[in-house]
Amino acid sequence: MAADEGKVKIEKFDGADFGFWKMQIEDYLYQKKLYQPLSENKPEGMNDEDWTLLDRQALGVIRLTLSRNVAFNIAKEKTTAGLMAALSSMYEKPSASNKVHLMRWSFNLQMTEESWNATVTAVSSSSGSNKLTFDDVRDLVLSEEI
């Protein structure tokens, strides 16, 4: 989630790192006061028309943060709670399609020969005089700070 001049940008969810995306979208919905449809329970005193509008607004915000491939898989969902439940069942739990997605992503990782020396230099210089551990290197590579 990137904040520029009061604007928040959530990267489109493409099937990877569902937990992080879910945290961001829930926080954004709370910030915009669109969180109530997440529970699927209409608040007492709210009429059906207002509830339908609020649910549709939250649903629209969530759909705008989904990649085309993910949105295609949940196009039939008509409520915010139903959409989030469908996404959770597809991406939160280890599933065959989620594993295939991760495997495909990892198989397609490539490093150009020219970038190897720069990567080694960046990783070793980031630790200063401290001893490097596998976790440190992994975190640096995954966070793309190098």
C-alpha positions in Angstrom: 0.0 0.0 0.0 1.6 3.3 -1.1 0.5 6.6 0.2 1.1 9.7 -2.0 -0.4 13.0 -0.9 -3.2 11.4 1.0 -4.0 8.9 -1.7 -3.6 5.2 -1.0 -2.7 2.7 -3.7 -3.1 -1.0 -3.2 -1.3 -3.2 -5.8 -3.6 -5.5 -7.7 -3.9 -8.9 -6.2 -2.6 -11.5 -8.8 -2.8 -14.6 -6.7 0.4 -14.2 -4.8 0.6 -13.2 -1.1 -3.1 -13.3 -0.3 -2.6 -12.6 3.4 -0.8 -9.3 2.8 -3.3 -8.1 0.2 -6.2 -9.1 2.5 -4.7 -7.0 5.3 -4.3 -4.0 3.0 -7.8 -4.2 1.6 -9.4 -4.6 5.0 -7.5 -1.6 6.4 -8.5 0.5 3.4 -12.2 -0.5 3.7 -12.0 0.5 7.4 -10.4 3.8 6.5 -13.1 4.6 4.0 -15.9 3.4 6.4 -16.9 0.5 4.0 -16.0 -2.3 6.4 -19.5 -3.3 7.6 -20.3 -5.5 4.5 -17.2 -7.7 5.4 -19.2 -9.3 8.2 -22.4 -9.8 6.1 -24.5 -8.6 9.0 -26.6 -5.5 8.2 -26.4 -3.0 11.2 -29.6 -2.5 13.1 -31.4 0.7 12.0 -30.0 0.6 8.4 -32.5 0.2 5.7 -32.1 -2.4 3.0 -31.5 0.2 0.2 -28.6 1.8 2.2 -27.2 -1.6 3.0 -27.3 -2.7 -0.6 -25.5 0.5 -1.7 -22.8 0.1 1.0 -22.2 -3.5 0.1 -22.0 -2.6 -3.6 -19.5 0.2 -2.9 -17.2 -2.1 -0.8 -17.5 -4.8 -3.5 -16.5 -2.4 -6.2 -13.4 -1.2 -4.2 -12.3 -4.8 -3.7 -12.8 -5.7 -7.4 -10.7 -2.8 -8.5 -7.8 -4.2 -6.6 -7.9 -7.6 -8.4 -6.0 -8.6 -11.5 -8.0 -9.7 -14.5 -7.3 -13.4 -13.9 -8.3 -13.3 -10.3 -11.4 -11.2 -11.0 -12.5 -13.7 -13.7 -12.5 -16.5 -11.0 -14.9 -14.6 -8.7 -17.1 -12.7 -11.2 -20.3 -14.4 -10.1 -20.0 -13.1 -6.5 -22.5 -10.4 -5.7 -21.8 -9.5 -2.1 -18.6 -8.3 -0.3 -18.7 -11.2 2.2 -19.3 -13.7 -0.6 -16.4 -12.3 -2.6 -14.0 -12.4 0.4 -15.0 -15.9 1.3 -14.5 -17.1 -2.3 -11.0 -15.4 -2.4 -10.1 -16.9 1.0 -11.1 -20.4 -0.1 -9.1 -20.1 -3.3 -5.9 -18.4 -2.1 -5.7 -18.5 1.7 -5.5 -22.2 2.1 -2.9 -24.3 0.4 -4.6 -25.6 -2.8 -3.3 -27.2 -5.9 -3.9 -24.1 -8.0 -2.1 -21.9 -5.5 0.8 -24.3 -5.4 0.9 -24.4 -9.2 0.9 -20.6 -9.3 3.8 -20.4 -6.9 5.8 -23.1 -8.7 5.3 -21.3 -12.1 6.4 -18.1 -10.5 9.5 -19.6 -9.0 10.4 -21.5 -12.2 10.3 -18.3 -14.2 12.7 -16.4 -11.9 15.9 -15.5 -13.7 18.9 -13.5 -12.9 21.0 -11.9 -15.6 24.7 -12.6 -15.4 25.5 -8.9 -15.2 23.4 -8.5 -12.1 25.1 -11.2 -10.0 28.1 -9.1 -9.0 25.8 -6.2 -8.1 23.6 -8.5 -6.0 26.5 -9.9 -4.1 27.9 -6.5 -3.4 24.6 -5.1 -2.3 23.9 -8.0 0.0 27.3 -8.0 1.6 27.4 -4.2 2.0 23.9 -4.2 3.6 25.1 -6.2 6.6 28.0 -3.9 7.5 30.3 -5.7 9.8 27.6 -8.1 11.1 27.5 -11.7 10.1 25.1 -12.5 7.3 22.5 -15.2 7.9 20.3 -17.0 5.4 17.3 -15.2 6.8 19.0 -11.8 6.2 19.9 -12.6 2.6 16.4 -14.1 1.9 14.7 -11.0 3.3 16.9 -8.7 1.2 16.3 -10.6 -2.0 12.6 -10.9 -1.4 12.1 -7.3 -0.4 14.0 -6.2 -3.6 16.0 -3.6 -1.7 18.9 -4.6 -3.8 
